[in-house]
């Protein structure tokens, strides 16, 4: 198996951007390979499939951004610049539309041609499973962003105008086909222990992610006028598929890592038993910039007060109900506003995620000796991905970081399983004990019970106390990770929680009243991370607009999504 850090950019065929404004043919070495002589052995297919590894962005490549930390369109972070609705900037073009269809065509080519190779049926099905897994991933990304999209399960060329320029297929139909692909992949991809190559557990982990999204989306979705419109049968089908996929992973030998932060700031995840599939980086050879972005002198994206307040106290109670010290006004200690006492009585993950002092323009802070002075948009600095043992030359320089990135890992599977069981209405105490309560134990919290025992006044999702607590667990465990939070709000139909006029704490930060020299903007003594902007919710933001450039090419993509 090729390791994930050796990504082969293999250009065998003319993989044109389906329905793209850029009709450029990216031809491979046709003097060496043709479609007839390439599909002859499993080695060639593996080389072709390795290009799919590029879809697992991880911490990013070089100086680019990845899927962790940078998604500031959420209630967890306020950016170093104001983050408004991204949809507004995607009216004409959208790279996701084009890029997904490029990868879908790549997958379809592989599905059609792999049966030609001289290999056993199990080998052929493994590689077809990889292609179908990646096709499922790409269609899922399209559906959650755009809703109804054109669907094709064959590799199209210029003569297939009826499909290329055809109408959109209903999102539910597309997602049913996605489930078919996921089921095939989770059945036929090799059941091997490698964590840096295609393996059945990573297929099941991806299946669980996608099915949880779709199951809850169908359960909570509404009509255009905001009325509930659940698909109970569809929700049950996908939630059950999620539970089954999680069970398959949980039956393996994966275990939680002893250190929560160690999942994110390690230079070697190979011995980490929590990892199912991860992306390797190598010093001076293949690097990223995530650590540098979170410990730079440039103001970093800070955690919001809304997110800070979501973390439980060590008695397992929320802010409104705890018996612990709930003081949220940090004292001035040695010239810094200290969070040490606050963090000592909170969920242990909070301490491993943010700095122990507030850091802001008039009072920056050096995290480690030799560091640059750092500031945060909200005062709450993000140290979750940082590692003091990395030499400064490789730590705070862009395109020099080499910590490994988790892609699929056990804690996410635990969260998916618990939520699916709760949404199905069948969750037991044993279900909680073997999933979220293991995460809580690692965080120094008491276990969650099915009865919960309290009702959090902050529950504004209109769900049961149990589901609210499971959603809280997901938020805190996956803080800043993989853009989960934004898409969670979409599937729960809670996107209005990103309206800063109604929920101002999503752009505010720490309390600075004890710093007499604080000079920047504040609201009620809280650091104002809004940069003077406000974000107003509109139901049209549940979907991105189909890019007008694509509609110009194919008028059957009209009508555009509601509100666009």
Secondary structure, DSSP 4 states (H G I P E B T S, - for coil): ---TTS------S----TT-S--------TTT--HHHHTTSHHHHHHHHGGGGGG--TT-STTS--SSS---SSSSEE-SS----GGGG-SS--HHHHHHHHHHHHHHHHHHHHTTSSS-HHHHHHHHHHHHHHHHHHHHHHHHHHSSB---SS---TT-HHHHT-PPBPHHHHHHHHHHHHHHHHHHS-----SSS--HHHHHHHHHHHHHHHHHHHHH-B-TTS-B---HHHHHHHHHHHHHHHHHHHTSS----S-SGGGTS-S--TT-TTEEEEE--BTTTB-B-HHHHHSSSSPBPEEPHHHHHHSPBTTS--TTT-SS----S-EEETTEEE-HHHHHTB-HHHHTTB-SB--BTTB-B-SSTTPPPB-BSSS--B-TT--TTS-HHHHSSTT-B---EEEEEHHHHHHHHHHHHHHHT---HHHHHTTHHHHHHHTT-PPP-TT-S---TT--SS--HHHHHHHHHHHHHTTTSTTHHHHHHHHTT-GGGG-TTT-GGGSEEEE-TT-TT--S-EETTEEE-STT------GGGGSPPPPHHHHHH-GGG-S-STT-
